[in-house]
Amino acid sequence: MITLTAGEIALLVGGDLHCDRDLLISRAPVFDSRQVRPGSFFLALKGTTNDGHDFVAEAYRLGSMFSLTTRVIDGPCIVVKDVIEALSIIATFVRSRLNNLTVVAITGSQGKTSTKDLLSHMLGAVGPTVAPTGSFNNDLGLPITLLECDERTRFCILEMGARHRYDIARLCKIAQPNIGVVLVVGTAHFAEFGSQVAIAQTKGELIESLGQSGTAILGTYDEFTPAMSALHSGRTLTFGEKGSVDVRAADVEMREGRPHFDLVTRAGRAAVGMRLVGAHQVSNALAAAAVATALALPIELIASSLSTAEITSKWRMQLHELQDLLIINDSYNANPASMAAALRTLSLFAQERGGQSWAFLGKMHELGESGAMASADIGTLASEIGVDHCVVVNAPEYGSGVGPMQFHHVQTVADAAVFVNHLAPGDVVLVKASRAERFEFLAEEIQARWISRGGEVG
């Protein structure tokens, strides 16, 4: 963060200063008092279960210079009407001061975090780069990420999520992105938006925010995203696997569950062999490559970066190699597209290893009226691609499949974990559900039970 005084911050946000105005702030704020570092300040947020005002003393003890609060506390503070709004004002100001910073904003129904991780690895080799470690993609996370930047930062990569119309437009006013990436318009958050058209309109707010000098990066995996080129009068690059796009993948093949392809741009052709798991990573890699192409990075650097990048965000197609068992932990989130991709990856791994495939599946949330049909389609897909067992936790909408696949419907995660007793050496397990289902605990339980049976971490 660029250095500001407490007095300058109070003036920016129109707050009441209850501390030394000359206090120097040199680090981005935090909202978890356990993460306070000397030089930062603490955001006293009031949630449904906890009130940040109860933790200001701990934050001060750990090095917080002051707290941003909505009431006077016993300690240094700046009092404002709305902490989140004040945070946005500070971030907007800091962004306006960083004229040499290139901000890359990414949105889409799926793939934002994986694309961010790939791009962070790639741009980090070019210059100082800031990117969120998790999915900091809203009114709280995005400003905090932006405030991690200072005068030395060359690139800032931001995710932009939305649950309502104009959410992304509001984030763009803060971030002022130079490059806007729309990956795909799917059906995630269908319940909030009501239609895919409304989802597309919201994702398009990112492209509308780009000025004449900005660059739009558009995927070609649905009918809505390419049409967003009409929202922007500046430079546009497209990516996908069609011959007509600017950045494409040719000769795609899967080896040990990982994509290998030739990256093709106007600069030439280069081989990519990814370490990330799943065919769906091809589109994420192409999005990152398109951003790098817009920045005029050499195609050799782009290809080598895509080939060496590792997963840095938790619970996204993470592989846990145990003795004679592979667990694919993709428990962070789920929608029809990502569920289908994960099942295909499971099937590929099982075929290569010669064991049976086990899909432990939970609910896909926020699909609205289409949820039941979409879930039933996933159950049918699992059968069609040869998944051997589906253990479904409290989600009868997946149905019972077709053909030889065995469906096991249970009510709780604990019930699902019992099926570890039926796993055999060489089997492959996928654990996937929407975030609210907390399936990371199921993945941990499966691992612990397998080890207790005599298996070891490989």
ZISULMO-V850583 format. One record per helix or strand of 2 or more residues. SS is the DSSP state (H for helix, E for strand). FROM is the first residue (numbers start at 1). TO is the last residue. If there is no record, write none. Layout:
# ZISULMO-V850583
SS:FROM:TO, SS:FROM:TO
This chain:
# ZISULMO-V850583
E:4:5, H:6:13, E:16:18, E:24:25, H:33:35, E:42:43, H:52:61, E:67:69, E:77:79, H:83:97, E:102:107, H:112:124, E:129:131, H:141:146, E:155:159, H:167:175, E:179:182, H:190:193, H:196:209, E:215:219, H:226:231, E:235:240, E:247:255, E:258:265, E:268:277, H:281:294, H:299:308, E:318:322, E:325:330, H:336:353, E:357:361, H:368:384, E:389:393, H:396:398, E:406:410, H:413:422, E:427:432, H:435:437, H:440:452
